[in-house]
Amino acid sequence: MMRSTYESPVVEHGARRVIISIAVITATLLEIIDVTIVNVSLPNIQGNFGIGVDLGAWIVTAYLIANVVVIPLNPWFAARFGRRQYFFGSIVIFTIASLMCGLSNSFGQLVFWRLIQGLGGGGLISTSQAILRDTYGIKEQGKAQGVFAMGVIVGPALGPVIGGWITDNWNWHWIFFINIPVGIIAATLIWNFLRNPAEPKYSKLDWVGLILLCVGLGSMQFVLENGQQYDWYDDARIRWFTFFSLAGLASFVWWTLRSSIPVVDLRVLRLRQVAAGSVLGAVLGVSLYGSIIILPQYLINSLGFTATLSGATVMIRAGAVMLFTPFTAIMTQRGLIDPRLSAAIGFVLLAASNWMLANITTPQSDFHALILPLIVSGIGLSQIFVPLSVAVIGSVPDKEVPATAAFFNLSRQIGGSVAAAILITLLVRGFTIYQTGLAGTQTLGHPPTAQYVNSQGGVQNHAAMERLAVLVESQSAVQSYADTSRWTAVITLGLAPLVLLLRRPRIGVAISE
């Protein structure tokens, strides 16, 4: 591989670049916000259709399964139909599916259209990153990845805010309807301003590889999303889907490495930056989505925050990200800091922020106590994403950018799913352990307990005993929330040294074969 001054043929400048950036980041936000916005309104949707938590989970699972299956296929679709046409088509599919989700009058219809929406959304994230990389050119990768970071990091925080406000003031249908005008604007701008880096090129589809990929990734996502609900491997469904996942992915790798028309080019993983970046993308997913999953539950269930206030609290972190990301982008672009060092500092700050959150996770905490940990978390994220993206996306040949972006974003998505599965399992089992332990000590033979009951009106006061049971349950939940924050801190800090797998990129120099 040799270095050259070659630039992408679709580098833009001036107003045209601004318009494309706005359109791309808008489409990115559409997809990312939709993942979290639905979670906030899920209880309302379940109540509206009269379904339980187990069925309601499919509203999220259907979307995520379609999403993770499509992401690694993005390079093939973009090459086959043209990147401009494919990106435009993905936005259109996502927007139409959003309309149909909002109009759904049965649970089955909603799950079907969420699946279609996931197919459209899966074409947005990694394609967006590849577009920005080429639009800004290799010399301005700090700016390109800074713009992309705004969508990827701020999006998960915006979702709970928007979803909470809609839940508190309107109805769940509007969490889908609000996508429609945004999608129309993004699609219009993309069609009129985005250029293709290469003309569409017909290629045969490896149907065997595609089917194996769908089985492997789809089954894996099902296990991660539903494992805790079905008590993991005590349930036959989880065992079978784990088998399908392992068998499907192993067969996919074996088949694809021997295929002359691979649907996903695994050979790009031979590049050290791509392989290392995929691992670190998963680490980022754990860190990025870990607190987003647990914190709103603590705020709403233990502190009594409204959905709107809970979302606004999480937005503190997004504000810090927006404030500090431009500085990180400038320093990275000018080569003033080693991206590996910046990312390592970011992971340490994320770990510290989660430990701080654990220490202030009490039944009496208020809004102000959360501000400092969330600001530290936002600063940490601002130090990770841009340097990491530049080190990975900005240091591969132009022709490898689509596949690199796909693997990087797929890894982050899977990392987030793994984080959700692990943390929710720890939360539920921690709650059970704490509740059992605390309840076992709260007997009338325990002097403080007897004193509490007597002070409430006597030994036979059933209302006092019921209040005591509520206190035990509340304290168990809070202690479990605190433990999950500590586990997130430990996992994040433990994985931080993986940044050493990366090479320091040479900023401002393009790469060609």
JOKA-V510440 format. One record per residue. N is the residue number from 0. PSI is psi in whole degrees, -180 to 180 (none if undefined). OMEGA is omega in whole degrees, -180 to 180 (999 if undefined). D_LAST is the distance of its C-alpha to the last C-alpha in whole Angstrom. Layout:
BEGIN
N:PSI:OMEGA:D_LAST  N:PSI:OMEGA:D_LAST
END
This chain:
BEGIN
0:134:-179:5  1:158:-179:6  2:146:178:8  3:176:179:9  4:16:-179:12  5:135:177:11  6:158:176:13  7:145:-179:13  8:-6:-178:16  9:24:175:19  10:135:-178:19  11:161:178:23  12:162:174:26  13:-145:-174:29  14:-36:-178:32  15:-41:179:29  16:-39:179:27  17:-44:-179:30  18:-45:179:31  19:-41:179:28  20:-45:180:28  21:-45:-179:31  22:-43:-177:31  23:-45:-178:28  24:-30:175:30  25:-44:178:33  26:-39:178:31  27:-45:179:30  28:-38:178:33  29:-49:-176:35  30:-46:-174:33  31:-42:-180:34  32:-37:-176:37  33:-29:-180:38  34:-42:-176:38  35:-29:-176:40  36:-35:-179:43  37:-35:-179:44  38:-38:-178:45  39:-38:-176:47  40:0:-175:49  41:-44:178:49  42:-38:179:52  43:-41:-180:54  44:-44:180:52  45:-42:179:53  46:-37:-179:57  47:-39:-179:57  48:-5:179:56  49:42:-179:58  50:161:179:55  51:179:-178:55  52:-37:-177:52  53:-44:177:51  54:-40:-179:50  55:-29:180:49  56:-25:-179:46  57:-20:177:45  58:-34:177:44  59:-45:-175:42  60:-43:-179:40  61:-43:179:40  62:-48:-174:38  63:-35:178:36  64:-48:179:35  65:-39:-178:34  66:-52:-176:32  67:-26:178:30  68:-38:-176:30  69:-35:-173:28  70:-51:-180:25  71:-14:179:23  72:-8:-176:23  73:-46:-180:22  74:-40:-180:19  75:-46:-180:20  76:-42:-178:23  77:-39:179:21  78:-36:-176:19  79:-43:-175:22  80:-8:-175:24  81:135:-175:22  82:-40:179:22  83:-48:-179:25  84:-40:-178:27  85:-43:-180:26  86:-43:177:27  87:-47:-180:30  88:-38:179:31  89:-41:178:31  90:-43:-179:33  91:-46:179:35  92:-46:180:36  93:-43:-177:36  94:-45:179:38  95:-42:179:41  96:-35:177:41  97:-44:177:42  98:-46:-178:45  99:-33:175:46  100:-45:-180:45  101:-30:-179:48  102:-6:-176:50  103:133:178:50  104:14:174:54  105:157:-180:53  106:-42:-180:51  107:-42:178:50  108:-43:-178:48  109:-44:180:47  110:-41:179:45  111:-47:-178:44  112:-26:173:43  113:-35:176:41  114:-46:178:39  115:-40:179:38  116:-39:178:37  117:-35:177:35  118:-41:177:33  119:-44:-179:32  120:-33:179:32  121:-21:179:29  122:1:-172:27  123:-46:-168:27  124:-64:-176:26  125:-31:176:22  126:-39:177:22  127:-45:-178:24  128:-40:178:21  129:-40:179:18  130:-46:-179:20  131:-37:178:21  132:-45:-179:18  133:-32:-178:17  134:-37:-179:20  135:-23:-179:20  136:162:-173:17  137:-25:-177:15  138:-15:-178:18  139:42:-179:20  140:-28:177:19  141:-45:178:23  142:-45:-177:24  143:-49:-177:22  144:-23:173:23  145:-43:177:26  146:-45:-179:27  147:-37:-179:26  148:-35:-180:28  149:-40:-180:31  150:-45:-174:31  151:-38:-176:30  152:-39:-179:32  153:-31:-178:35  154:-51:180:35  155:-25:178:37  156:-33:180:40  157:-34:-178:40  158:-53:179:41  159:-33:179:44  160:-52:-178:45  161:-46:180:45  162:-40:179:46  163:-43:-179:49  164:-43:179:50  165:-43:-180:50  166:-41:-177:52  167:-25:-171:55  168:-30:-178:56  169:-134:174:55  170:170:-171:54  171:-24:-179:51  172:-32:-175:50  173:-15:176:49  174:-20:176:46  175:-38:-178:44  176:-31:-178:46  177:-16:178:44  178:-23:-169:41  179:-55:-180:42  180:-37:179:42  181:-43:179:39  182:-40:179:37  183:-44:180:38  184:-47:-179:37  185:-44:-179:34  186:-40:-180:33  187:-45:-180:35  188:-41:-180:33  189:-45:-178:30  190:-34:-174:31  191:-20:-173:32  192:-27:-177:29  193:139:176:26  194:151:177:23  195:135:175:21  196:-20:179:17  197:155:179:17  198:150:178:20  199:142:-178:22  200:122:-179:21  201:136:174:23  202:146:-180:22  203:151:179:25  204:130:177:26  205:90:-175:26  206:-36:179:30  207:-47:179:30  208:-40:180:27  209:-45:-179:28  210:-43:179:32  211:-39:179:31  212:-44:180:29  213:-43:179:32  214:-46:-177:34  215:-54:-177:33  216:-40:179:32  217:-44:179:35  218:-39:179:37  219:-44:-180:35  220:-37:177:36  221:-44:180:39  222:-46:-178:40  223:-37:-177:39  224:-30:-171:41  225:0:-177:44  226:-51:-178:44  227:-40:-178:47  228:-37:-178:49  229:15:177:49  230:39:175:50  231:-128:-167:47  232:7:168:47  233:-11:-178:51  234:135:-177:50  235:-34:180:49  236:-43:-179:47  237:-39:178:45  238:-45:-179:45  239:-45:-179:44  240:-30:173:41  241:-43:177:40  242:-47:179:40  243:-39:-179:38  244:-50:-179:35  245:-45:-180:35  246:-42:-179:35  247:-46:-178:33  248:-40:178:30  249:-44:179:30  250:-37:179:31  251:-47:179:28  252:-47:-179:25  253:-46:-178:27  254:-45:-174:27  255:-39:180:23  256:-15:179:21  257:-5:-177:23  258:142:177:23  259:-14:179:21  260:61:-175:21  261:136:178:21  262:-25:173:22  263:127:-177:20  264:95:-179:17  265:-15:-177:18  266:-19:179:15  267:-20:179:13  268:-8:175:16  269:-24:176:14  270:125:-175:13  271:-41:-178:15  272:-35:-179:15  273:-46:179:16  274:-48:180:18  275:-40:-180:20  276:-34:178:20  277:-41:177:22  278:-47:-179:24  279:-28:175:25  280:-40:177:25  281:-40:177:28  282:-43:178:30  283:-39:178:29  284:-41:178:31  285:-47:-177:34  286:-40:-175:34  287:-45:-174:34  288:-13:-177:36  289:-57:-177:39  290:-29:179:41  291:-31:-179:41  292:-46:-170:42  293:-42:-173:45  294:-48:180:46  295:-34:179:47  296:-41:177:49  297:-44:-178:51  298:-42:-176:52  299:-48:-172:53  300:-35:-176:55  301:-37:-178:56  302:-10:177:57  303:22:177:58  304:150:169:55  305:165:178:55  306:-37:180:51  307:-47:-179:51  308:-36:177:52  309:-45:178:49  310:-40:180:47  311:-35:178:47  312:-46:179:47  313:-27:-180:44  314:-18:176:43  315:-42:178:44  316:-42:179:40  317:-38:178:39  318:-42:178:40  319:-38:178:39  320:-47:-179:35  321:-33:-178:36  322:-41:-172:37  323:-20:-179:35  324:-43:178:32  325:-38:179:31  326:-42:178:32  327:-41:180:29  328:-43:180:27  329:-46:-179:28  330:-39:179:28  331:-46:-178:24  332:-36:-179:23  333:1:178:24  334:26:-177:23  335:-14:180:27  336:141:176:27  337:121:-180:25  338:-32:179:24  339:-40:178:25  340:-43:179:28  341:-45:-180:29  342:-40:179:28  343:-43:177:30  344:-41:180:33  345:-44:179:33  346:-38:178:33  347:-42:178:36  348:-39:177:38  349:-43:178:37  350:-44:-180:39  351:-41:-178:42  352:-39:179:42  353:-35:176:43  354:-40:177:45  355:-42:178:47  356:-41:179:47  357:-40:-176:49  358:-21:179:51  359:12:177:53  360:94:180:53  361:167:178:56  362:-16:-176:59  363:2:-178:60  364:150:179:56  365:-180:-177:56  366:-44:-174:53  367:-31:-180:53  368:-22:-176:53  369:-15:-170:49  370:-53:-176:48  371:-50:178:47  372:-38:-179:45  373:-34:176:43  374:-44:177:42  375:-41:178:41  376:-44:179:39  377:-41:177:37  378:-42:179:37  379:-46:179:35  380:-36:180:33  381:-23:180:32  382:-10:-175:30  383:-54:-163:28  384:-49:-177:26  385:-52:179:25  386:-40:-179:23  387:-43:180:22  388:-40:179:21  389:-43:-179:19  390:-32:-177:18  391:-61:-175:16  392:-35:-175:15  393:-1:-175:14  394:22:177:12  395:158:178:9  396:153:-178:7  397:-42:-175:9  398:-18:-180:9  399:-4:-176:10  400:-49:-179:13  401:-46:-179:16  402:-39:179:16  403:-46:179:15  404:-39:-180:18  405:-48:-179:20  406:-40:-179:20  407:-45:-178:21  408:-34:175:24  409:-42:180:25  410:-41:179:26  411:-40:179:27  412:-44:180:30  413:-40:177:30  414:-41:177:31  415:-40:179:34  416:-41:177:35  417:-43:179:36  418:-44:180:37  419:-46:-178:40  420:-46:-178:41  421:-48:-174:41  422:-39:178:43  423:-38:176:45  424:-46:178:46  425:-39:-179:47  426:-50:-177:49  427:-46:-177:51  428:-34:176:52  429:-41:178:52  430:-44:-179:55  431:-43:-179:57  432:-47:-179:57  433:-41:-179:58  434:-43:179:61  435:-44:-179:62  436:-46:-179:63  437:-42:-179:64  438:-34:-179:66  439:-24:-179:68  440:-15:-175:69  441:72:176:70  442:166:-180:74  443:-12:174:77  444:-10:178:78  445:113:-172:75  446:-48:-180:77  447:-36:179:74  448:-46:179:74  449:-40:179:78  450:-41:180:78  451:-45:-178:76  452:-44:180:77  453:-38:-180:81  454:-18:180:80  455:1:175:79  456:14:175:82  457:165:-174:83  458:-35:-175:82  459:12:-177:82  460:99:-177:80  461:-33:179:78  462:-39:178:76  463:-40:179:75  464:-37:178:74  465:-41:178:72  466:-37:178:70  467:-40:178:70  468:-39:178:68  469:-41:179:66  470:-41:179:65  471:-45:180:64  472:-43:-179:61  473:-44:-179:60  474:-37:178:60  475:-43:180:58  476:-44:-178:56  477:-44:179:55  478:-36:179:55  479:-41:175:52  480:-44:180:50  481:-41:-180:50  482:-40:180:49  483:-35:176:46  484:-40:178:45  485:-40:178:45  486:-40:177:43  487:-41:179:40  488:-45:-178:41  489:-45:180:40  490:-46:-179:37  491:-47:-179:35  492:-39:-179:36  493:-31:-179:36  494:-8:-178:32  495:-40:-179:31  496:-13:180:30  497:-16:178:27  498:-21:180:25  499:-13:178:25  500:-21:-177:22  501:151:168:20  502:152:177:18  503:122:-179:19  504:154:174:16  505:98:-175:16  506:138:175:17  507:5:178:17  508:123:-179:13  509:164:-177:10  510:139:174:7  511:167:-179:4  512:none:999:0
END
